[in-house]
Amino acid sequence: MPFSIIQVPVGDQPEDIELQIRDLLLYYISNPNSIILAVSSANMDMATSESLKMAKEVDPDGRRTLAVITKLDLMDAGTDAIDILCGRVIPVKLGIIGVVNRSQQDIIDSKSIKEALADEAAFLQRRYPTLANRNGTPYLAKTLNRLLMHHIRDCLPELKTRVTMMMSQFQSLLSSYGDDVQDKAQTLLQIITKFNAAYCQTIEGTARNIETTELDGQHVSLGPSPGLSQVKCHGSRLTKQDGNYNPYFYLM
């Protein structure tokens, strides 16, 4: 996270840009699996750092926060960042690393990254000799790589379990929607075929869950037939009287 957030819209920026940026940052750092890289400038009061404030909101114990202190070379004369770099000011668990950035003049003068890293190392050895090996851009890159590898190793088993469960749930949901409709004519034919088969099974009395004790229909004339049971008509309802019952013989 940056050490400062835009608070005053400039140019064609939306009026609520501060709120948009804050919501965007909170969306990502609120994830318990995320690592928060809170960047603050060494020449400002840590108590007013917006990045540290937001990190503390979602990670009060500092368990997944790494603080980066920039511009160590721009601090006021007579001051230093020893207390900050030693962790006496910012309570975070993943560490505090100070770096020296290229200035705008360095960029204008086309100062290379290699030269900037050499100047940074020289500055740290000169101003913070006891802390030089635990600060600087190369150490920051190495630390971030180590944290990422350990974080992946720790979170991967749980992540795999969650992904497997989600795949199973959505696969079941997808199956409930039926087959993919690629050929509408073929799909329509399949539906008609299934309906025809179900209709025939119902007529033949072989369909599942069919009601065979009662039939609803129009008034019909019933007559005796050799070998068949007598069926009595009650209005529009036909009711069997014995066990020898053919459910579709008298349907007109």
Wavefront OBJ file of the C-alpha trace (Angstrom):
o trace
v 0.000 0.000 0.000
v 1.258 3.525 -0.696
v 2.186 5.748 2.228
v -0.297 8.380 1.087
v -3.696 8.271 -0.610
v -5.113 10.878 -2.983
v -7.483 13.073 -1.003
v -8.112 15.983 -3.379
v -9.401 15.196 -6.910
v -7.192 16.626 -9.659
v -8.218 17.210 -13.274
v -10.922 14.809 -14.419
v -10.602 12.533 -11.383
v -13.954 11.638 -9.750
v -14.977 13.533 -6.623
v -14.966 10.353 -4.536
v -11.548 9.131 -5.687
v -10.285 8.977 -2.101
v -13.150 6.673 -1.126
v -12.690 4.542 -4.249
v -8.982 4.008 -3.574
v -9.577 3.264 0.092
v -12.307 0.732 -0.720
v -10.047 -0.903 -3.308
v -7.177 -1.240 -0.832
v -9.417 -2.564 1.936
v -10.913 -5.107 -0.464
v -7.505 -6.710 -1.019
v -5.859 -6.342 2.384
v -8.950 -7.651 4.202
v -8.283 -11.065 2.672
v -6.778 -13.135 5.522
v -4.485 -14.856 2.998
v -2.932 -11.611 1.772
v 0.419 -10.143 2.826
v 0.296 -6.401 3.465
v 3.253 -4.355 2.223
v 2.800 -1.060 4.062
v 5.026 1.653 2.580
v 5.824 4.781 4.598
v 8.259 7.613 4.089
v 11.063 8.044 6.630
v 10.721 11.845 6.581
v 7.147 11.739 7.891
v 5.685 10.909 11.291
v 4.827 7.200 11.454
v 1.788 8.100 13.562
v 0.258 9.812 10.518
v 1.039 7.053 8.009
v -2.157 6.167 6.147
v -0.800 2.785 5.048
v 0.074 1.718 8.604
v -3.305 2.937 9.828
v -5.201 0.867 7.255
v -2.992 -2.164 7.864
v -3.745 -1.970 11.580
v -7.496 -1.872 10.866
v -7.475 -5.303 9.207
v -4.354 -6.766 10.849
v -4.239 -5.391 14.406
v -1.552 -7.860 15.519
v 0.675 -7.104 12.535
v 0.887 -10.841 11.816
v 0.817 -10.413 8.019
v 2.218 -6.889 7.650
v 5.662 -5.981 6.337
v 6.633 -2.315 6.723
v 8.856 -0.623 4.145
v 10.470 2.697 5.068
v 11.525 4.740 2.043
v 13.656 7.884 1.612
v 16.043 7.155 4.465
v 18.417 9.702 2.943
v 15.887 12.545 3.139
v 15.342 12.648 6.895
v 15.863 15.937 8.731
v 19.374 16.691 9.895
v 20.097 15.313 13.355
v 17.478 12.571 13.080
v 17.731 8.918 12.122
v 15.495 5.885 11.650
v 17.213 3.490 14.059
v 14.214 3.184 16.390
v 11.902 2.607 13.441
v 14.161 0.038 11.756
v 14.659 -1.814 15.037
v 10.914 -2.221 15.491
v 10.482 0.055 18.483
v 7.916 2.272 16.732
v 5.970 0.046 14.327
v 4.657 -3.245 15.803
v 4.646 -5.616 12.821
v 5.581 -9.295 12.736
v 7.013 -9.686 9.226
v 9.732 -7.097 9.675
v 10.686 -3.510 8.837
v 13.018 -2.752 5.935
v 14.431 0.629 4.999
v 15.391 1.585 1.444
v 16.860 4.542 -0.428
v 15.024 5.544 -3.594
v 16.271 7.279 -6.694
v 15.398 10.961 -6.621
v 13.628 12.720 -9.463
v 16.950 14.320 -10.366
v 18.557 10.863 -10.537
v 15.856 9.775 -12.970
v 16.331 12.925 -15.072
v 20.087 12.271 -15.105
v 19.399 8.663 -16.241
v 21.020 7.167 -13.185
v 20.984 3.402 -13.644
v 19.479 0.937 -11.187
v 22.918 -0.585 -10.661
v 24.376 2.780 -9.684
v 21.382 3.510 -7.429
v 21.831 0.185 -5.606
v 25.530 0.878 -5.117
v 24.776 4.332 -3.674
v 22.098 2.831 -1.426
v 24.511 0.228 -0.046
v 27.135 2.914 0.580
v 24.600 5.115 2.384
v 23.446 2.272 4.648
v 27.022 1.324 5.529
v 27.784 4.936 6.346
v 24.646 5.838 8.343
v 23.416 2.474 9.682
v 26.425 0.123 9.698
v 24.905 -2.304 12.223
v 21.657 -2.584 10.253
v 22.989 -2.390 6.691
v 22.761 -6.145 6.043
v 19.045 -6.187 6.971
v 17.976 -3.200 4.897
v 18.158 -2.041 1.310
v 16.380 -2.938 -1.911
v 18.176 -6.288 -2.511
v 17.303 -7.455 1.007
v 13.693 -6.332 0.494
v 13.446 -8.363 -2.727
v 14.938 -11.422 -1.025
v 12.569 -11.072 1.940
v 9.503 -10.722 -0.264
v 10.483 -13.822 -2.226
v 10.977 -15.814 0.983
v 7.672 -14.628 2.456
v 5.812 -15.484 -0.730
v 7.262 -19.002 -0.903
v 6.474 -19.715 2.753
v 3.012 -18.210 2.394
v 2.225 -20.395 -0.615
v 3.511 -23.483 1.196
v 1.371 -22.745 4.260
v -1.812 -21.809 2.395
v -1.724 -24.269 -0.501
v -3.202 -27.331 1.301
v -6.214 -25.407 2.572
v -6.581 -23.663 -0.782
v -6.579 -27.000 -2.635
v -9.279 -28.329 -0.305
v -11.446 -25.253 -0.847
v -10.999 -25.384 -4.619
v -11.893 -29.085 -4.699
v -15.053 -28.473 -2.666
v -16.064 -25.533 -4.852
v -15.458 -27.552 -8.017
v -17.661 -30.350 -6.699
v -20.443 -27.940 -5.721
v -20.440 -26.103 -9.036
v -20.160 -29.342 -11.008
v -23.318 -30.581 -9.292
v -25.011 -27.265 -10.006
v -23.924 -27.416 -13.643
v -25.217 -30.977 -13.987
v -28.618 -29.898 -12.662
v -28.980 -27.556 -15.651
v -28.954 -30.479 -18.087
v -26.931 -31.034 -21.237
v -25.438 -28.195 -23.210
v -27.783 -27.060 -25.996
v -25.513 -27.021 -29.037
v -28.032 -28.268 -31.645
v -31.538 -26.921 -30.989
v -33.173 -29.361 -33.418
v -31.445 -32.330 -31.803
v -32.380 -31.097 -28.333
v -36.028 -30.642 -29.357
v -36.066 -34.167 -30.818
v -34.673 -35.572 -27.565
v -37.345 -33.769 -25.533
v -40.138 -35.032 -27.804
v -38.726 -38.572 -27.670
v -38.584 -38.505 -23.864
v -42.119 -37.132 -23.678
v -43.378 -39.799 -26.087
v -41.725 -42.570 -24.074
v -43.148 -41.225 -20.803
v -46.612 -40.925 -22.362
v -46.513 -44.515 -23.641
v -45.357 -45.782 -20.244
v -48.241 -43.963 -18.596
v -50.779 -45.466 -21.022
v -49.304 -48.942 -20.571
v -49.292 -48.565 -16.810
v -45.535 -49.107 -16.520
v -44.577 -45.562 -15.581
v -43.230 -44.900 -12.115
v -45.507 -43.251 -9.551
v -48.604 -43.782 -11.718
v -52.000 -43.831 -9.943
v -53.670 -47.158 -10.839
v -56.557 -47.174 -8.386
v -58.467 -44.289 -9.963
v -58.858 -42.819 -13.423
v -60.378 -39.431 -14.178
v -62.160 -39.005 -17.508
v -65.400 -38.241 -19.330
v -68.631 -40.269 -18.954
v -68.155 -43.598 -20.728
v -70.375 -46.569 -21.442
v -69.165 -49.733 -19.804
v -70.223 -53.190 -20.838
v -69.355 -56.690 -19.772
v -66.533 -58.387 -21.580
v -65.408 -62.015 -21.139
v -62.452 -62.341 -18.776
v -62.515 -58.678 -17.705
v -63.592 -57.165 -14.400
v -66.634 -54.941 -14.078
v -65.888 -51.259 -13.612
v -68.557 -48.968 -12.150
v -68.908 -45.367 -13.381
v -69.292 -42.600 -10.772
v -69.815 -39.373 -12.720
v -66.483 -38.772 -14.394
v -64.503 -41.115 -12.095
v -63.834 -44.811 -12.762
v -63.114 -47.029 -9.794
v -61.966 -50.646 -9.929
v -63.934 -53.212 -7.916
v -61.514 -56.135 -7.857
v -57.862 -56.931 -8.417
v -58.164 -57.963 -12.085
v -57.926 -54.443 -13.456
v -56.715 -53.200 -16.832
v -56.212 -49.429 -16.370
v -56.619 -48.483 -20.031
v -59.140 -50.980 -21.527
v -62.215 -48.730 -21.181
v -60.466 -45.476 -22.235
v -62.192 -44.172 -25.398
l 1 2 3 4 5 6 7 8 9 10 11 12 13 14 15 16 17 18 19 20 21 22 23 24 25 26 27 28 29 30 31 32 33 34 35 36 37 38 39 40 41 42 43 44 45 46 47 48 49 50 51 52 53 54 55 56 57 58 59 60 61 62 63 64 65 66 67 68 69 70 71 72 73 74 75 76 77 78 79 80 81 82 83 84 85 86 87 88 89 90 91 92 93 94 95 96 97 98 99 100 101 102 103 104 105 106 107 108 109 110 111 112 113 114 115 116 117 118 119 120 121 122 123 124 125 126 127 128 129 130 131 132 133 134 135 136 137 138 139 140 141 142 143 144 145 146 147 148 149 150 151 152 153 154 155 156 157 158 159 160 161 162 163 164 165 166 167 168 169 170 171 172 173 174 175 176 177 178 179 180 181 182 183 184 185 186 187 188 189 190 191 192 193 194 195 196 197 198 199 200 201 202 203 204 205 206 207 208 209 210 211 212 213 214 215 216 217 218 219 220 221 222 223 224 225 226 227 228 229 230 231 232 233 234 235 236 237 238 239 240 241 242 243 244 245 246 247 248 249 250 251 252
